[in-house]
């Protein structure tokens, strides 16, 4: 197992993930890690396996990347147990399946005193319904979570909808799971959005550009977005840019060709800094079948970009305050989504107050996580780690 880099900080937190995808969970965990390090806490980002990922370049400065180098599912538990015994972090924050379950078991079987906090970032009830009726995961996840989550020191959901879904699915008692919304560094996002971007579609005076950001997977329902965009183009001249990578790239490009949209649709792949795109787009959209709490939707609001989202479980309605800050449409309805895009393009964005973003501030969100990870810890910002 790779050597763990130990720093001089007296407090250490492990952030445990399966791997580094190009998704919102990694960005959330990296923001929390950066803020914890600013306060003098050492952070290890621990992953089961790691092939090349563009998210490696986004790892916060000062964080250790610990690759457990698991060759298969059965390697995960013993290798995480060994890490806990060797590094002895004060607390461990895990995210996703089956990382949460493995984290709890590793803490139990290693006899570690490490506090364990598990986090849920998606509406699992809806996701599981998309699996086949006889798919083992459809039954294994609720069973394991119901059995194991009672042994976690705390459980966090990123939205009220996710929390209620977990309470129902895992038979949790009241107050066992709490809601802590994803952090948003509005100042940093606005600064990075001003970086130069050379793209002919995003120059002043051109046709409106619709932007979507996310992994190219079934959950995001970009197939429906393409159908809606085809309907939108019957009304106005417009362009569509979808940032992200995933397993559905080939089928999405095939759908673009089938709809004869090639001149007006781009899939540039993963972009390390999407914020200039987000600032310059005429409208940002979320076409998902389900979410937890859309990070990109929050970022669009911070930049004042008009937003359209499906009213999927669970996050968009909470983020958009029941439609006050953006347009909500029924899930899977391409015609309604096209109408929503047209309304947003024509009407622009409502002016969102800074007060509405306060509950997402990185420092306040990190405070709430630290109250669970390190109860009673009275740390303060230090200059021990480069920013």
C-alpha positions in Angstrom: 0.0 0.0 0.0 1.4 3.5 -0.8 3.0 5.4 2.0 0.7 8.0 3.6 2.1 11.5 3.7 2.0 12.7 7.3 2.1 16.5 8.0 2.7 18.4 11.2 -1.0 19.1 11.8 -2.3 17.4 15.0 -5.7 16.7 13.5 -6.3 14.6 10.4 -9.5 13.9 8.4 -9.8 11.2 5.7 -12.2 11.8 2.8 -13.1 8.4 1.4 -14.3 8.0 -2.2 -14.4 5.1 -4.6 -12.4 7.0 -7.2 -12.3 10.4 -8.8 -15.0 10.9 -11.4 -15.6 14.2 -13.1 -18.7 14.9 -11.0 -20.2 17.1 -8.4 -19.4 14.8 -5.4 -15.7 15.3 -6.0 -16.0 19.0 -6.3 -18.0 19.2 -3.0 -15.5 17.1 -1.2 -12.6 19.1 -2.6 -14.2 22.4 -1.4 -14.6 21.0 2.1 -11.1 19.6 2.1 -9.6 23.0 1.1 -11.5 24.8 3.8 -10.5 22.2 6.5 -6.8 22.6 5.5 -7.2 26.3 5.7 -8.1 25.7 9.4 -5.0 23.6 10.0 -6.5 20.2 9.5 -4.5 17.6 7.5 -6.7 15.9 4.8 -6.1 12.6 3.1 -8.3 12.0 0.0 -8.5 8.2 0.0 -9.7 6.3 -3.1 -10.1 2.6 -3.8 -8.6 2.8 -7.3 -7.4 5.6 -9.6 -7.0 5.6 -13.3 -6.3 9.0 -15.0 -9.0 11.5 -14.1 -9.1 15.2 -14.9 -10.2 15.7 -11.2 -6.6 14.8 -10.1 -5.6 18.3 -11.4 -8.3 19.8 -9.2 -7.0 18.2 -5.9 -6.6 21.0 -3.3 -3.0 22.0 -2.6 -1.8 20.4 0.6 -4.1 17.3 0.4 -2.6 13.8 0.3 -4.0 11.5 -2.4 -4.0 8.0 -1.0 -4.7 5.3 -3.6 -5.5 2.0 -1.9 -4.9 0.3 -5.3 -7.8 -2.1 -4.9 -7.9 -4.8 -7.6 -11.5 -5.7 -6.9 -14.4 -5.2 -4.6 -13.1 -7.6 -2.0 -9.9 -5.6 -1.6 -11.7 -2.5 -0.4 -12.4 -3.5 3.2 -9.0 -4.9 4.2 -7.1 -2.1 2.5 -9.2 0.6 4.1 -8.8 -1.1 7.5 -5.0 -1.1 7.0 -5.1 2.6 6.1 -7.1 3.4 9.3 -4.6 1.4 11.5 -1.6 3.1 9.8 -2.7 6.7 9.4 -5.1 6.8 12.3 -7.1 9.8 11.1 -9.3 11.5 13.7 -12.3 11.3 11.4 -13.4 9.9 8.1 -16.0 11.5 5.7 -17.3 9.1 3.1 -19.6 9.6 0.1 -21.5 7.3 -2.2 -22.1 3.5 -2.5 -20.6 1.3 -1.6 -18.0 3.6 0.0 -20.3 4.5 2.9 -20.9 0.9 3.8 -17.2 0.0 3.5 -16.2 2.9 5.6 -18.5 1.8 8.5 -17.3 -1.8 8.3 -13.6 -0.8 8.1 -14.0 1.4 11.2 -15.7 -1.5 13.1 -13.4 -4.3 12.1 -10.2 -2.3 12.5 -11.2 -1.4 16.1 -10.4 2.2 15.1 -11.4 5.2 17.2 -11.8 7.2 14.0 -15.2 9.0 13.8 -17.2 8.0 10.7 -19.6 10.4 9.0 -21.4 9.1 5.8 -23.0 11.3 3.2 -25.8 10.7 0.7 -25.6 12.9 -2.5 -28.4 11.5 -4.6 -32.1 10.4 -4.5 -31.3 6.7 -4.2 -34.9 5.6 -4.2 -35.4 7.0 -7.7 -32.0 5.7 -8.9 -32.7 2.1 -7.7 -36.1 2.1 -9.5 -34.2 2.5 -12.8 -32.5 -0.9 -12.3 -33.9 -4.2 -13.4 -36.4 -5.8 -11.1 -34.0 -8.7 -10.3 -30.8 -6.5 -10.1 -29.0 -7.5 -6.8 -28.1 -3.9 -6.2 -31.7 -2.9 -6.0 -32.1 -5.0 -2.9 -28.6 -5.0 -1.5 -28.2 -1.2 -1.1 -31.3 -0.7 1.1 -30.6 -3.8 3.1 -27.0 -2.9 3.8 -27.7 0.7 4.6 -30.5 -0.2 6.9 -28.2 -2.6 8.7 -25.0 -0.5 8.8 -25.9 3.2 9.0 -26.9 2.9 12.6 -23.1 2.3 13.3 -22.0 5.6 11.7 -21.4 8.5 14.1 -23.5 10.8 11.9 -25.3 10.7 8.6 -25.7 13.7 6.2 -28.0 14.3 3.2 -27.3 17.2 0.9 -31.0 18.2 0.6 -34.2 17.7 2.5 -35.5 15.5 -0.3 -32.5 13.2 -0.1 -32.9 13.1 3.7 -36.6 12.1 3.5 -35.7 9.5 0.9 -33.1 8.0 3.2 -35.4 8.0 6.1 -38.0 6.1 4.1 -35.6 3.7 2.3 -33.4 2.9 5.3 -36.1 3.0 8.0 -34.2 5.7 9.9 -35.6 7.2 13.1 -36.3 10.9 13.2 -33.2 13.2 13.3 -30.8 10.3 12.6 -30.0 11.9 9.2 -29.5 15.7 9.0 -29.4 18.0 6.0 -26.3 19.9 5.1 -26.4 21.6 1.7 -23.4 21.6 -0.6 -20.9 24.4 -0.2 -20.6 27.2 -2.7 -17.6 29.4 -3.1 -19.4 32.3 -4.9 -16.5 34.7 -4.7 -14.1 32.1 -6.2 -16.5 31.1 -8.9 -17.0 34.7 -10.0 -13.3 35.3 -10.1 -12.7 32.2 -12.2 -15.6 33.0 -14.5 -13.7 36.1 -15.7 -10.8 34.0 -17.2 -10.6 34.4 -20.9 -12.6 32.0 -23.1 -12.3 31.8 -26.9 -15.4 30.4 -28.4 -17.2 31.9 -31.4 -20.6 30.9 -30.1 -20.1 32.8 -26.8 -19.1 36.2 -28.3 -21.4 39.2 -27.9 -24.3 39.5 -30.3 -24.4 35.8 -31.3 -27.4 33.5 -31.0 -28.3 32.4 -27.5 -26.3 29.5 -26.1 -27.9 26.9 -23.8 -25.4 25.3 -21.5 -25.6 22.0 -19.6 -22.9 20.5 -17.3 -22.7 16.9 -16.0 -21.5 13.4 -16.5 -22.9 11.9 -19.7 -25.0 9.2 -17.9 -28.6 8.1 -17.8 -29.3 10.2 -14.7 -28.7 13.5 -16.5 -31.2 12.6 -19.3 -29.3 14.5 -22.0 -31.3 12.6 -24.6 -34.4 14.5 -23.5 -32.4 17.7 -23.6 -31.5 17.1 -27.2 -35.1 16.5 -28.1 -36.1 19.7 -26.3 -33.3 21.6 -28.0 -34.6 20.4 -31.4 -38.0 21.8 -30.5 -36.4 25.1 -29.3 -34.7 25.5 -32.7 -38.0 25.3 -34.4 -38.8 28.6 -32.6 -35.5 30.5 -32.5 -31.9 30.2 -33.6 -29.9 28.8 -30.7 -26.8 26.8 -29.8 -26.2 24.0 -27.2 -23.0 23.1 -25.3 -22.8 20.1 -23.0 -19.7 19.9 -20.8 -18.8 16.6 -19.3 -17.8 13.0 -20.1 -19.4 9.6 -19.6 -20.6 6.3 -21.0 -23.4 7.8 -23.1 -21.2 10.0 -25.3 -21.6 7.7 -28.4 -25.4 7.4 -28.1 -25.8 11.1 -27.5 -23.7 12.0 -30.6 -25.8 9.5 -32.5 -29.0 11.3 -31.4 -27.5 14.6 -32.4 -26.9 13.2 -35.9 -30.4 11.7 -36.0 -32.0 15.0 -35.1 -29.7 16.8 -37.7 -28.4 19.1 -35.0 -24.6 18.7 -35.7 -23.9 22.4 -36.6 -25.5 23.7 -33.4 -24.6 21.2 -30.7 -21.1 20.7 -29.1 -19.9 18.1 -26.5 -16.4 19.5 -25.6 -15.8 16.9 -22.8 -14.6 17.7 -19.3 -13.6 21.3 -18.8 -11.5 22.2 -15.7 -12.9 25.7 -15.5 -16.5 25.7 -16.7 -17.3 29.1 -15.1 -16.6 31.3 -18.2 -19.0 29.1 -20.1 -21.5 29.5 -17.3 -21.2 33.2 -17.2 -21.5 33.8 -20.9 -24.3 31.3 -21.6 -27.8 32.7 -22.1 -29.4 30.0 -20.1 -28.2 27.1 -17.9 -30.2 23.9 -17.7 -30.5 20.7 -15.7 -32.4 17.9 -17.5 -31.9 15.2 -14.9 -34.3 12.4 -13.9 -33.0 12.6 -10.4 -30.5 14.7 -8.4 -29.3 15.2 -4.9 -28.5 18.9 -4.9 -27.2 20.2 -8.2 -23.9 21.9 -7.7 -23.9 23.4 -11.2 -27.4 24.9 -10.6 -26.1 26.7 -7.5 -23.1 28.0 -9.5 -25.4 29.3 -12.3 -27.4 31.3 -9.7 -24.2 32.7 -8.2 -23.2 34.0 -11.7 -26.7 35.4 -12.5 -27.3 33.0 -15.4 -31.0 32.2 -16.0 -31.7 28.6 -15.0 -34.2 25.9 -16.2 -34.5 22.5 -14.4 -36.6 19.5 -14.4 -38.6 19.3 -11.1 -36.8 16.0 -10.3 -36.3 14.5 -6.9 -34.7 16.0 -4.9 -32.6 19.1 -5.2 -33.7 21.5 -7.9 -37.0 22.7 -6.3 -35.0 23.4 -3.1 -32.3 25.3 -4.9 -34.7 27.3 -7.0 -36.9 28.0 -4.0 -40.1 26.5 -5.6 -39.4 28.3 -8.9 -38.6 31.7 -7.5 -35.1 31.7 -8.8 -35.6 29.7 -12.0 -38.0 27.6 -14.1 -39.1 24.1 -13.1 -40.6 21.7 -15.7 -41.9 18.1 -15.4 -39.3 15.3 -15.6 -38.9 13.8 -19.1 -41.2 16.3 -20.8 -39.1 17.6 -23.7 -41.9 20.0 -24.9 -42.3 21.6 -21.5 -38.5 21.8 -21.2 -38.2 23.6 -24.6 -40.9 26.1 -23.5 -38.9 26.7 -20.3 -35.7 27.3 -22.2 -37.6 29.8 -24.4 -39.1 31.6 -21.4 -35.7 31.9 -19.7 -34.0 33.2 -22.9 -36.7 35.8 -23.4 -37.2 36.9 -19.8 -33.6 36.6 -18.3 -32.8 35.7 -14.7 -34.6 37.0 -11.6 -32.1 38.9 -9.4 -31.1 36.5 -6.6 -30.1 38.1 -3.3 -26.8 37.3 -1.6 -28.8 36.4 1.5 -30.3 33.5 -0.5 -26.8 32.1 -1.0 -25.7 32.4 2.7 -26.7 28.8 3.7 -24.3 27.5 1.0 -21.2 29.4 2.1 -18.1 27.2 2.3 -17.2 28.3 5.8 -20.6 27.8 7.3 -21.1 24.4 5.6 -17.6 23.3 6.8 -18.5 24.4 10.3 -21.5 22.1 10.3 -19.4 19.2 9.0 -16.7 19.7 11.5 -19.3 19.7 14.3 -20.0 16.1 13.3 -16.5 15.0 12.4 -14.6 16.7 15.2 -17.1 17.6 18.0 -15.5 20.0 20.5 -12.5 20.8 18.2 -11.6 24.5 18.6 -9.3 25.0 15.6 -8.6 28.2 13.8 -7.1 29.2 10.4 -3.4 28.8 10.0 -0.8 29.4 7.3 0.5 25.8 7.4 -0.7 24.8 3.9 -0.1 26.7 0.7 -3.3 28.0 -1.0 
